Amino acid sequence: MPKDCGQRWWKEAKFGMFIHWGLYSHLAGEWKGIKTPHLGEWIMKHLNIPVEEYEKVAEEFNPTEFNAEEWVNLAKEAGMKYIVITAKHHDGFAMYHSKCSKYNIVDATPFKRDPMKELAEACGKKGIKLGFYYSQAQDWHHPDGYGYGPVPNEEKNFEKYLEEKCKPQLRELLTQYGEIGLIWFDTPMIMSPKHSQELVELVKSIQPNCLVNSRIGNGFGDYMSTGDNMIPALPYYGDWEVPATLNDTWGYKKDDNNWKPPEKVIKLLVKINSRGGNYLLNVGPDGKGVIPKPSVDILRRVGQWMAVNGESIYGTKAVPVFPYEMEGVMFTHKPGKLFMHVFDWKKEIRIHCLANRIKRAYVLATGEGVDFIQSYTPSSKQHRVSFRLPENRPDDLDSVICIETEEDEVKLDSLDTLLAPWPRAVTNTHQ
Ligand code: FHN
């Protein structure tokens, strides 16, 4: 359960936009004719670009097409409730006007604008929560940052980096842009428990309601970020979120076109929600500040679905594991409602072991009633329900049937009495 109202919006949100955007976006996965086979935002490290050469990318970075309102509108259109954007990634470049390091988008590029300020304003207008990604340990630009140059990390003064850059920049991010929903830390590396605690305290001392994710390290934080694109195999009732890519990179790469189609995105959203998590889905704008068209198209299609079926997503809670597997069907749930997401449309769907008393069922998109027959077999202690679906499939991607139940919680029969132990000690003697 949420600890305070600072966390409540996040629990209800379920779907957010991650944005990886920085100098690497300008390189688009290629440096001096060499293409990185890895993540776009890691190009500096993977292609061994010296600091002084990478710095020069800033002189060319001029994202004149950037339009904060367009990005925020896209998130809103997609049904996303929050945005988390890279204020500083591992390359150490601040994508906002930092007073404590000239290595920032206002002072070091011809662009000279502060996109975080513009985004904060646009988010405020549209009612979208804004969070900042901040790479707290890895900094490939500060001589004492983790991962800087060829110097072994053990020989660096990590504390110096924390005091000189990390903490002052966090203070800036928490004081220059109004109310911030969360700080998304990443790759804690050599952070000690004391370091992690200090950063959490710093955040909370300035904005007590600002959330912190688990990648602050050492067990601190308000909620867990799973591994990238990693979905827990079972429902998990804590607060967690899956950071995920729409193709195979976070930062823009011109050659990565392995886009997940809208159907896949909706399936992932439903799967993550059904297990109790949030889905933080990434877009990687290019060096001009444009979100790639395939991303826009996919998110708009997902948004059309969300506009009609959002009730089955927002504010939902983890669904317990049904005893039997079901092909082409997943469930989300909120008190008194079970949402059956039908990916493979058919005339009839039978569910075994759903023990709730069903009040009514209908197609969420249209309100059209769905007939059903419920039964209970005492000898096997099992409930069954059979739904007769309408002739026409309401949505090509995912048609949602809302099942209203007498009880708030999902009730399931257990297979224990049937399956275990078997063979039974006492067998049937009536031959
Ligand atoms: O190294 C980063 C990576 O570039 C990206 O930002 C992801 C997003 O979750 N986090 C780290 C790897 O887990």
Residues whose N, C-alpha, C, O or C-beta is under 5 A from the ligand:
A	BS01	FHN	E41 D186 D228 P243 W250
